Amino acid sequence: MAFYDDLEASIYRATTKALALTGYPDVQVIYAKSNTLEPSETYCVINIIDVVQNGFTNESTRLVFDKLYTTTHYSANIQYSIIGESARSVAPELRHTIVNNRACYFAFNEQSLGILRKSQLRNVPQLRDTQWVDCLNFDVELSFAVSSVQDMNQVDYIEFDREWMPSNPPTTT
């Protein structure tokens, strides 16, 4: 999927802004697949669970300068995990703020992401070498659209030569 990197960047920017609006601008945001050391402070992990195309592609009805414009609608299921000492305060506040704070809602809209629904808050403590670490997670389903342009050869008209029509086959002698 060519748009996947753009999707990740948009989700990252929206999440960072949402955390700042929630009052936690210092919470580090990382992706589940990142190969980094675990932060020592409370942090947020983003995991894109799935991306699903909804319906078929919408195509423009006309070619514009030999280009066909299409729009495809998708939904993405995102899991947020808040891990660390402050997880019990950050996770419920972020979950609440994502859909109930208009500025946070607009932060996602600025990134061309629509919030469809969120799941319940789940308590899933993580075992480390010698202790348990607080971890709470929840899912958010987002919608977005991918627009693309395709080069197409336009046919202005078709002309037939009546001599070669099946009703007038050529005669042979």
HELIX and SHEET records of a PDB file:
HELIX    1   1 TYR A    4  THR A   22  1                                  19    
HELIX    2   2 ALA A   87  ASN A  100  1                                  14    
HELIX    3   3 ARG A  102  GLU A  110  1                                   9    
HELIX    4   4 ARG A  162  TRP A  164  5                                   3    
SHEET    1   A 5 GLN A  28  TYR A  31  0                                        
SHEET    2   A 5 TYR A  43  GLU A  59  1                                        
SHEET    3   A 5 LYS A  67  ILE A  83 -1                                        
SHEET    4   A 5 CYS A 135  ASP A 151 -1                                        
SHEET    5   A 5 GLY A 114  LYS A 118 -1                                        
SHEET    1   B 5 GLN A  28  TYR A  31  0                                        
SHEET    2   B 5 TYR A  43  GLU A  59  1                                        
SHEET    3   B 5 LYS A  67  ILE A  83 -1                                        
SHEET    4   B 5 CYS A 135  ASP A 151 -1                                        
SHEET    5   B 5 ARG A 122  ASN A 123 -1                                        
SHEET    1   C 2 GLN A 126  LEU A 127  0                                        
SHEET    2   C 2 TRP A 132  VAL A 133 -1                                        
END                                                                             
